[in-house]
Amino acid sequence: MTFQSTPSAAHFRLNAFAGAWDGEERIAASAWTTEGKASAALSGEALFGGFFIEQRYRQTRDGAVSFEARNVFGFDASDESYKLYQFDSAGFAPPSPASGTWNGNDLVLMKTSPRGRQRTAFTFENEDCYRMGVSFSPAGSDTWQEVVSGIYRRASSTSSNLS
């Protein structure tokens, strides 16, 4: 195995998530929550010279924090795919990362767990705006259910109150 001391262009592509973002979300009814609208605050920071991006996510509904996550994005040169490790307030430990590729301005990541399959799609409209959609297919099913969709805009301030 060759040690890579500097990030590649593929790693730096994830810098699209860096910075502070504000989002408006639509939550679908699911086993975990009720249908409704939410707002989100996100903050992304490059780690280890650009090999990874850590994203902090906080969703607010009806004036209270309803969901939080720490996402770590990276690029795996061994299979030339992007990886997303997500740790969140639902408390499920990820058995493996979501994995996927960029196609133009779209990054689509899939993961499988004992509960089923999850697809997360990011579409960058430009450097200051992207859309995200998460859908889920329960174990043993071929039916996909929307979980959340949102639009995120770069915040005017570069500071964040996320911890």
Rosetta blueprint (number, residue, H / E / L):
1 M L
2 T L
3 F L
4 Q L
5 S L
6 T L
7 P L
8 S L
9 A H
10 A H
11 H H
12 F H
13 R H
14 L H
15 N H
16 A H
17 F H
18 A L
19 G E
20 A E
21 W E
22 D E
23 G E
24 E E
25 E E
26 R E
27 I E
28 A L
29 A L
30 S L
31 A L
32 W L
33 T L
34 T L
35 E L
36 G E
37 K E
38 A E
39 S E
40 A E
41 A E
42 L E
43 S E
44 G E
45 E E
46 A E
47 L E
48 F H
49 G H
50 G H
51 F L
52 F E
53 I E
54 E E
55 Q E
56 R E
57 Y E
58 R E
59 Q E
60 T E
61 R E
62 D L
63 G L
64 A E
65 V E
66 S E
67 F E
68 E E
69 A E
70 R E
71 N E
72 V E
73 F E
74 G E
75 F E
76 D E
77 A L
78 S L
79 D L
80 E L
81 S E
82 Y E
83 K E
84 L E
85 Y E
86 Q E
87 F E
88 D E
89 S L
90 A L
91 G L
92 F L
93 A L
94 P L
95 P L
96 S L
97 P L
98 A E
99 S E
100 G E
101 T E
102 W E
103 N E
104 G L
105 N L
106 D E
107 L E
108 V E
109 L E
110 M E
111 K E
112 T E
113 S E
114 P L
115 R L
116 G E
117 R E
118 Q E
119 R E
120 T E
121 A E
122 F E
123 T E
124 F E
125 E E
126 N E
127 E L
128 D L
129 C E
130 Y E
131 R E
132 M E
133 G E
134 V E
135 S E
136 F E
137 S E
138 P E
139 A L
140 G L
141 S L
142 D L
143 T L
144 W L
145 Q E
146 E E
147 V E
148 V E
149 S E
150 G E
151 I E
152 Y E
153 R E
154 R E
155 A L
156 S L
157 S L
158 T L
159 S L
160 S L
161 N L
162 L L
163 S L
